[in-house]
């Protein structure tokens, strides 16, 4: 979509002026929610990287890489590396559990996926999940064996449940294999498929090295 199209959509949704719409769009760009398709001349989150023009084309950050789960936004480049690894994953697990419990069908007890996706908390969860991009590799290496095991298992659980919400639960063996191979998440700047992470846990119960 063009910068002008985005501003027009913001104006229609929030009933604001052109200048206010452009300012909000620039804020989305700075926060890494949208990005210019030309990331060389328009680096993400750089001041002035948004222009309200039909000639400048943008995309949602979450669409930049297909099937990358925690890509709602790109974590700020100037942010200090996240060192509280266990706290981050515990918070994600709690947020997800609250949404799941609030979205259970009262009749059959099954999870109502669409209800969960429409909750305001889901946007909060998606943003929080992006902090995994910023996890410090050094902090991960400093976790003892028990801490690393807890982190790795909780991360596996959270990403699987997150993927089920975003892509649905695979119904056949073929779908399950494709699901595990293609659904990705970003941890400390490295991409892992669900299959890779599960294999790491199987081959090394203490977590990935």
Secondary structure, DSSP 8 states (H G I E B T S, - for coil): -BHHHHHHHHHHHH---HHHHHHHHHHHHHTTSEEES-TTTS-TT-TT-----SS-BEEEGGGSSTTBSS-SS---TTS--B--HHHHHHHHHHHHHHHHHHTB-TTT--B-HHHHHHSHHHHHHHHHHGGGGGB-HHHHHHS-HHHHHHHHHHHHHHHHHHHHHHH----SHHHHHHHHHH-EEEETTEEEEHHHHHHHHHH-TT---
